[in-house]
Structures are given as C-alpha cells and as structure tokens.
Amino acid sequence: MGNMKTVLCFGDSLTWGFDADGPGRHPYEDRWTSVLQAGLGAEVTVIAEGLNGRTTGFDDHLADCDRNGVTNLPTVLHTHMPLDLVIIMLGTNDMKPMIAGTAHAARSGMQRLVGLIRHHEYSFDYDAPDVLIVSPPPLRETADPIFSALFKGGVEESRMLASLYRDLADDLGCGFFDAGSVAEVTPVDGVHLTAESTRAVGRGLEPIVRVMLGL
C-alpha cells in the first residue's frame, strides 16, 4: 500500500458534475473525476472536490457558502494530505462580471492557488504535491437568459484562459491541460458540460496524470 498515490481535483460545477439538461448532477460514472479514477485504477485515489460556483480567488457575496478557492484550498489540502498531485480546473465563474469578469483576473487567482499549494504548512513533513493546471472549455453563446446575463462578456474572455494558463504553467513549472481540446460546453446554458464532454475530460487527463505520478 506504500505506493498508493493520491490526486486531489479542485474545481467548480464542471468538476461537481452539473448537468444542464437535468438540471441536476451527472451520475457518478459520468463525472470526469470518476472516469479518471477508473482509468488510473486501484493504485491511485482520486478525490473529487467540486463546488458549484467556486472561483479561483474571489468572493461571491450572493452565495450560500464560501466559493472563494483561495480561502477554501488550505483547508482542503489539510483534509486530504498527503497528496501527490493537485489538479485545478477553475476560472469559469471568474468570468461573471459580478465576480471578476476577466481572464487575467482568473490567471492571477490561479497563480495564487499554486502558491498556496507549494507553501502550505503540511503536517508530518509531507511534501507539497505537484500541480496540474487545467483550463476549462470556453463559454459559448446561449439562449438561456439567466446564464447569458450572468456571464455577460464572458465568451470572449473565456477564450483567453487556455493561453494564459499555459504560459502560467510554464512559468511556474506546473503541468497543463486544455480541457477545451477534448470537450465543449453545451449550448443549453453555455457554461456546463454534457455527460459525453465531462467523460472526455477524464480520458484526456489520464495520460498526463500517469506521467506526472510516474506510473
């Protein structure tokens, strides 16, 4: 058992498994974290930490819980240590004008999260885990009036996330994966993933995670 690896997936509704068609939650087996777990097998534990509405590092003053990734993450790191890898897929909710509204704000938030992982005061001399930054698929136009208003201007901004995150990952020595290379958001609400797309993210991540874990 000494070789067991642990991967923490820190994300938002795309990680939780929000199903726009429900609306509700995708079945366990359709979530990308579950697909990644199934692909990696029994020697790896994949922890799904998806919170609807979570941001990289910004407060949502209308929320029923704390959605700020910067304030959430240290507790989550301490809850699940020791960790070998943290996968961060955030930034979609940062696109809301009431939250931040820009891709550059999300990039800054992502940089802060990586710093928190690397400098956290882990107990028992546990090492800081590696980090894999994932850019979420860009938003798209939708006929849904609520989501269209909530993410006003976000379609253009969200298209910048992949290149900004890729450069950030290079600068910080993190892994990088563009989820938009294998998945796209549904036009139903312009934000969330179909079951097919969320499974595709899990499949796309598996080879990169294997390399990063040395499997």
N, C-alpha and C positions, 0 to 999 in steps of 0.2 A: 504493500500500500504506500510505501515511501515515495513512489514515483507518480502518485496521483497529482495531476495538475488542476488548478482552479482558475476559471475565467469569469470575470465579472462584466456583464453587459449593462452599461449605464446609459439609459436613454429615456425617450418620451413615449408618446402614444404609438409610434411606429415600432417600438420595442415591446410595449404592453400588448399590442395586437389589436388596435382599434379597427373595427370593420364598419366602413361607411354604409354598406348595404344593410346592415342589421337594423338600425345602428346598434352596436354592441361590441363584443370581443370575439376575435377569431378563436376557433378551437385550439387547444394546446398544441396539437401536432402541426398546425399551420404557421405558428409564430416562428420568426427567423431564429430565435434563440433555441427553440426546440429542434429545428432542423439541423442547426449547428451541433447541438448535443448529440443527436442521433448519428451524425456523420463522424464525429470525433470518437464516439464510443465510450466504453466504461472507464477508461483510464483518465478521463477528463470530466470535471464537474463544471457545467455552465450555469451560472447564476443570472437569472433574468431580473434586472432592476429597471423596469419601465414604469414611468409615471406620466399619465396624461397631462400635457401642458408644461412639462418640465423645460426650463430654459438652460442655457449654458451658465449664466451668472446674473440673471436679472429677476427682480421681484415681480410677481403678478399680484397686484393689490386687490384683485377681484376674486382670487382663488379661494377654494375651501380648504387648502392645505399649502404647505411650503413647496413651491415649484422651482425654487432657485437652486440650480445644480451646484453652485459654489457652496451654499450652506448645507445642502444635502450630502455632498460627497464624503466629507471626512467621517461622518457617522457611518455611512455605508461601507467605507474602507475598513473601519474598525470592526464593524459587524462581521465581515466576511474574511478578514485576514486569517492565514497568509494567502496572498494572491500571486499568481504567476503572470497574469495578463488582465488589463482592463481595456475593454472596447467601449469607446464613447461615440455614440451616434446622437448628436444633438444639433440644434441650430434652426430647425423648422419653426419652433414657437418664437424664437428671437425675431423672426420676420414680421410678426404682428407690430404695427405702428405703436400700439399702446405698450408694448414690451421694449422694443429697441428699433426694429424696422430696417436694419441694415445688415448686410453680410459681414461688414468689417466689425461690427459690434459682436457678432457671433464668433468671429475669428479671435477677437480679444478674450471673449469668455472661454473659448476652447483652450487658449494658451494658459489662462488662469487655472483651469481644471487640470491640465498636465502638470503644472507646478505643484498643485495640491497633492497629486498622486506621488510625485517624486520626493516631496519634502515632508510628507505626513510622518507623524511620530508613531510608527508601528511598534507594537509591543514585542518582547522576546527576541529582539534583534532580527526580526523578519525583514527581508529585503523589499525594497519598492518594486512593484511589478512593472513589466513592460507595458507600453501603451499603444493601442491601435486606434487611430482617428478615422471615423467613417463619416463621409459627407452624405446626408440624406438626399433622396431623389428630389429634384427641384419641384416646386409647386407648379400648378397649371391653372389655366382659366377654368372657372366652373359656373354653372347656372345656379348653384346654391347661394342664395342671397346673404345668408349669415356668414358662411365661410369666406365668400368673396369680399365682404366688408371687413371681416376680422383680419384678413391677410392683405389688405389693400396695398398695392405696390410690391407685394412680396414675390410675385412671379419673377420679375426681373432680378431682384436682389438675390433670390434663392439660387439662380443660375450661376452666381459667382462663388458659391460656397465651395464647390469641388476644387477649383484652382487655388482659392485662398487656403483651404485646409491642406491641400497637397504641399504647398510651399511651407506652411507652418510645420507640417510633419517632417519635412526635410530639414528645416532649421533646428527643430527640437530633437531630431533623432528618433521619431516615432514611426510606427507603421502607418500606412494609409490605404484606404479602400474607398472607391467611389461607388456607393450603392446605386447611383443613377446609371451605372454601366450595365446593370442587370435587372433593374426594376424601375417602374414608373408609377406615379400616383394616379389614383382613379379620378376621372372627371366628375364622379358623383359629388365629391366635396372639394376636389382639387388639392388635397393635403395627404390623405391616408392611402394605405396600400391594400390591394386585393390579396386574397389568400395566395394566389399564384406569385405575385410580386414579393410578398414577405418570405415565402419559401425560397425564392430565387436569391434573396439577400443571404439567407443562411447557407445555401450551397456555394455562393460566390465567396463568402468569407472563409469557408472551411480550409482551402489550401493555404491561404495566408496565415491563418491561425496555427495550422500544423507547423509551418516553417518557424513562426515566432516562438512556439512552445518547444521546438526541437524534436518533434515527433516523427 
